Amino acid sequence: MKLPRRTFLHLTAGAATLPAVSRIAWAQAYPSRPVRWIVGFPPAGGADIIARLIGQSLSERLGQQFIIENRPGAAGNIATEAVVRAPADGYTLLMITVPNVVNATLYDKASYNFIRDIVPVANIDRVPNVMAINPSVPAKTVAEFIAHAKANPGKINMASGGNGTSQHIAGELFKMMTGISMQHVPYRGAGPALTDLLAGQVQVMFDTVSGSVEHIKAGRLRALAVTTATRAQALPDVPTVADVVPGYEASTFHGVGAPRNTPPDIVNKLNREINAVLAEPGMQARLAELGAAVLPGSPADFGKFIAEETEKWAKVIKFAGIKAD
């Protein structure tokens, strides 16, 4: 039977829209089962705490559990590889943070390409580090510390939680922009590094605000400056490094990624829900307690941010000659 032309065109147009309708319906029904959110660091760390806070709110909003799964090791590479290899259906997500953009340069022979293989979903926050010194160091300001370091080349030891961590690269950026000499002393985690800073075994550390704030308030450490472009809410009286070193900015951040080819409708739905969670006054207050400032935006905004951070830290890594452990 030969169909009239108008009927034929109507049917073919309807058929062509079916995949789009199916995708929209799928996104509207998402999530229909629990979602795994993989964190590449141990429980109780900053990334884990923030994932659990956001995950709990997403579970309440979307009616499905967001399960936080910790897969530490290899500076976050183990977790990232697990997400890269997962089905691109929105049910496996990655907590993205500084090591992901650092590793793009530090591990040039990785089995994946982070920019290519992980799609940005949403940024969550930016967390300042703080330039903290042992009180035995005779400096009350960043300018005085620079002068002291130049007068004592090679005698300043800078602690970090390991090669490529936010503490390490923040310090290396400071060295690059000021021309001072400091000896990097990497530890197996920020905790042991902070212990030696408190004991005076090392002189300076660009630690996370959440890790050092109580020691600073108690006078056990002296805060010279925070590393973000603006002052930190948790340390409102502490100036920024950029006040003395124009253009300096370094921070930890947290965000969400998914496997490449995850449907855009699902990515956009997750982005909307995460931004809605970040807009809640209670969530903003809780993140502020952790020293974090919310950083909402679109997936494209987060993708641009990741690209800029990757390029920025690649320059620092190459300048400092940083190698993977």
N, C-alpha and C positions, 0 to 999 in steps of 0.2 A: 504494500500500500504506500502510495506517495503522499507525504504530508504536505499540506499547504505551507507556503514559504513562511507566513507569519507564525504559524504554529511551531514550525521547525526552529525558527530563530528564538522563540520564547522558551522552548524546551532546552535548547543548547545553552542559552544564557542562564537558565536556572541550574543546569548541571554544572556550569562553570563556577557558580557561586557556592556550591556545596562544600568544597574544601575550606573556603573562607568561613562559612557558617560553622563548620565543624570545629575549626580552630578557635573561633570566638566562644563557642559553647564549652570547649575543653578548658579554655582559660577561665571562663566564668565558674566552672565546677572546681577548678584548682584551688587548694589542694584537697584531694579526696582520700588521702592517706598520709601518714606521718612523713615529715621532711627531715632529712639528715643535714645538719649544718656542721661541717668539719673544720676543726680548729687545729692548727699545726703546732700547738704549744700545750704544756701541761695544765691541768686544772689549777684554779685559784690565781692564775696570772691575769694581767689586764685584758688580753684578748678573750680569754675564757669567761671572765666576769661579765664583760660587755655582751658577748654572744648570748649568755644565759639571760641577761636582763632583757635584751631585744627579743630573744626567742620566746620567752614567757609571754610577752605582750602580743607577739604574732600568733602564738597558739590561742590566746584568748580571742583575738580579733577574727581569726580564720577558722577556728573550730577544729584544727588538727594540730597534733603535737609537733613542735620543732625540737628535734632531739640533737643536743650538742654532743658531738663525738670528737674526743681529743686524740689526735695522731701526731704526737711530737716527734722531732728528729730531723736531722739534716737541714736545719734552719728553715723549716716549713716546707721543704721540698716533698717530703713523704705525703703530707696532707694534700698538697697541690696536685701531685701525680694521681692521687686517688680520685680527685674531682675531675681532672682532665679525662680520665678513663671511664667515668660514670656515664650512664645514659643522659642525654640532653633533654630531660623531661621536667626539670624544675624540682625534682625530689632529692637532689644532692647539691648543696651549696658550699661555698668556701668562705671562711673568714679571711679577708685580705688585709694585710698590714705591711709595715715597712720592709721586712725581709723579702716579701714577694717582689718588690720593685728593685731591691738591692741584688737579689739573686739573679735577676735577668742579666746582670753584668758579671757578678761574682762566679756564677756557675755557667760558663759559656758552653759547656758540653752536656747540659741537662737534657733529659729525654723529651722535654716539651718546650714550647715557646709560650711564655706566660701571656704576652700581649695578644698572640694569635689564638691561643687555646682556651682562655678564660674570658667570658663576656662580663663586662661590668654591670652590676645590678643597681647598687646604691652605696653611696658613702654614708658613714654613720657619724664620725666625729674626728676631731683633731685634738691630740693630747700634747701639751708642751713638755719638753724636758727642762731641767733646771741645771745650770752650771753651779755645782756645789763644791765647796772646798773644805778641807779639814781646817779647823780654827787656828792651827799652828802656822798656816801660811799667812805671811804678813801682807794681806791685800784685803781691802774692804770694797773695792769696785773692780769692774772689768778692766778699766784702764790701768789700775794699779797692778792687777794680775799680769797683764801683758808686759808692763815694765819690769816686773819681778822675773817673769820667765825669760825675757831678753837679757836680763842681767845675770841669769843663772842657766845658761843653755844646757840642755840635756839632764838637768837635775829635777825636772818636774815629771812625775809619773801620773799618767792618766788611766784610770780604771774603766773597764767596760764589761758587759755581760758576755763578750765574745766577739770575734771578728764579724763585721757586717751588721751588728746590732744597732739599734737606734742610738745607744750611748756612744758607740764607736764612731759611727759616721758623723754624728753631731760634733764630736771632738775633732775629727779630721777636717771637717769643713771650717771649724774655728782656726785650726792650724794653717790651713790653706789661705784663709782670708786675712790672717794677722801676721803670717810669716814667723811665728814663734816655733820653738822646738819643744815637744813633749814626747816622752817615751810611753807608747801604748802598752798597757798591761791587761791582756784579755783574761777573763775568768770564765768558769763554766756556769754562767748565770749571773744575773744582776745581784742576787742576794750575797754571795761570797765577795763580790766586788765592793758592795756597800759596807760590808763588815770590815774590810781592810781600809776603806776610806775613813770610817769612824775611828779606827785604831791608829790612823796616821801612817800606815804602811804605803799608801799612795796619797797623792795630794789633791787630786781633782777628779770629778766624775760628772758627766752630762747625763744624769739619771732622769728617769721619769718623775714628774711631780708627785704622782701617787706613791712612789717608792721612797721618796726622801722628805716629804712635807712634814711628817711628825718629828723627824730628827732636826729639821730646820727650825721648827717652832720651839723645840726644846733647847736649842742652842748647841746641839751636838755637831751640827754642820752649819756653815755660813753660805747662804745663797747669794751669789753675785748677780745672777740674771736668769731670766727664762729665755728659752730659745725660739719662741714664736714671735711673730711680728708685733703682737699686742700683748699686754700684760695678762697674766693668768688669774682667773677668779680665785683660785685657791691660795695664791700668793700676791695679793693686790699691791703690796708695797715694794715688791721686787721689780726692778726695771728690766728691760729687754736687752739682749746682746746687741741688737740692731741700733740701740741708742749710741753705742760706741763703735760698732762695726757695721756701717750702713749696708743694707742688703742681706744681712745674715738672717736666715730662717731655717729652722730644723724642727721637726716634730714627729711624733708617732701618730698614725691614723688607723682607723678601722673601717672596713667596708665589706660588702657582700659581692661575691662573684658566682658564676655558674658555668657549666661546661659550654664550650662553643656549640652553636646551633640550637641552644635552648630557645624555644619559640618566643618571639618578641612580645606577644600578648602576655605570656607568663612573666617575663622580665619586667614589663611595665606594671603588671599587677603587684608584684613583689615590691617594686620601687614605690608605688603609691602607698602601700601598707606600711612600709618601713618609714617613709616620710611622715605618715600619720602618727606612728608611734613616737617619732622624734619630736613631733609638735606637742605632745602631751606635757603639761607643766611638771607633773611628777617625774617623768622620765628625764626631762631637762635638769631638774634639781638633783636627781640621783647621779647623772653623768657629771654634773658640776662638782659633786662631792669627790668624784674620782679624778678631778682635774681636767675633764674633757669638755669641749665645746661642740655642740651638735653642728653637723655640716650637711644639711639636706641638699638635694638636687636631683637632676635627671640621670638616667644611665649614661647619656652622652657627656654630661658634666663630669661624672666619675671617671669615664674613659679618658677624657682630656687631662684630668688630674693625675691619673696613673701614668700617662705618657710623659707628662712634665716631671713627675717625681723620678721616673726611671731615667730620664735624660740627665736630670740634675745630679743624682747620686752616681751615675756612671762616670761623670767628670771627676767627682771626689775620689771614687775608688781607683780610677786610673792615676790620678795625681798622687795619691798616697801609696800606690802599689799594693793595695789590699789583696790578699789571697784567701781562698777558702781554706778552712781548717782541714 
